[in-house]
């Protein structure tokens, strides 16, 4: 795996070396799906949405970025998350994503932090990031 990070200019001559390691990717489909259909028996309809009766649904994955825009799937939802409304599906997706975040953070902390140590940021300050000055 290759870290996908790059140097970018900031202000006042500073540079940032930033990249992503983990991310959540989710896709939502409205009731009836989202595919457009062309029915040759009824060309007058043109491209149109064909509601096959499916409920609103979503699928989510936890990804690890492997470099050059590629990724591996570390975890994904068990099948499709369904609900009666977008809000119901979104709440389930957000809960699942938070659970994956909690697992990933626990695993990373176990590898980097002394057990039972307080989690701190730079210079021993609390992990909450202070506001950045302009320069």
N, C-alpha and C positions, 0 to 999 in steps of 0.2 A: 504494500500500500504506500501511496505517496501523498503527503500532506498537500491539500489543495489550498495554498495560501499565496498571497502576493504582496509586494511592497507597493504602497500608494502614498503619494504626497499628501501631507496634512498642511497646516499653516505654519508660518514662521520657520520654515526649513525642517520641520519635523516630518518623520515618515512613520507609517503604520504597517506592520506585517500581520495581516489578518486572513483568516480562512475559516471554513466550516468543517466540522468533524461529524456531528450528528444532526439529523433533522427529521421532522415528522412530515409525511406527505399524505394528504387525504383528498379523496374525490367524492363529491356528492352528486346523486342523480335525483331529479324531481320525480314525482308520481308519474308512472307510465314510461319512465326512461327518458332519454334525451335524443335518441336516434331519429333521423328524418327518413321517411320511406318514399319511394317512388313506385306506385302501383301501375304496371303497364296495362292492366285491365281498365284503369280509370286515370288516363294521363291528364285529364282536365284538372285533377287535384294537384298536379305538380308535386314538388317535394312538400311533404306534410308530416306532422307528428302523428305517430300511430300509438295510441295508448293501449298497451297490452295488459293493463291492470296492475302493474307492479307498484308496491309502496315506495315512498321516498326512502332512499338508501344511501349508504356510503361505505367506503373501504379505506382503511388507513394502514400505513407502514412506518416503522422506525428504520431510518436509513443511516448507514455509515458511508461517508464519502471516501472513495479510494483513489482519487486523482483523475485529472483530465476529464472531469464532468461525470465520471462513472461512480456508481454506488453499489453496495450490497444491501439486501434487506435483512435486518437483524430480527425483526418481529413484525407480524401483521395481524390484523383483526381476524378472528375466526369466522370466515365467511363474510357476509354483508351485514352491516348494522342497519336495522330497519326501524321505522317509526311512522306515525300518522302525519307528522308535519316536519318541516325543516328543523324547527326548534327542538323537537324530540330527538331527531337524528344528530343534530349538532351537539346537544348536551351529552349524548353517549360517546360521540367521537372525542369531545374535549376531555371526558373522564378517562377514556382509554389512553389518550395521548399523555395526560398527566400521570397516569400509572406507569407508562413507559419512561417518562422523564424521571420519576421517582426511583425506578429500578436502575436506570443508567447512572444517575447521580450517586446512588448508594454503592454501586460497583466501582465507580471512579474514586469516590472518597475512600473506599476500602483499600484501593491501590496507592493512593497518594497521601492520605492524612493519617497521622498517628491515631489509633483508636482512642475514642473519648476526648480527643483534643477539640478545642473550639475552632470552628471554621472561620478563618480570617482572610483578608485580602492583603494587599501590599503593605509592608511596614507594620504588620500586626494589627491593622485597622479592621473593623468589622467588614465582612464580605460585601456589604452594600456598597456599590460603586459611588464615590463622591462625584459631584458634577465636574465636568471637564472645563478648564478655563479655555478661552479662545486661543491663547498661544502659550 
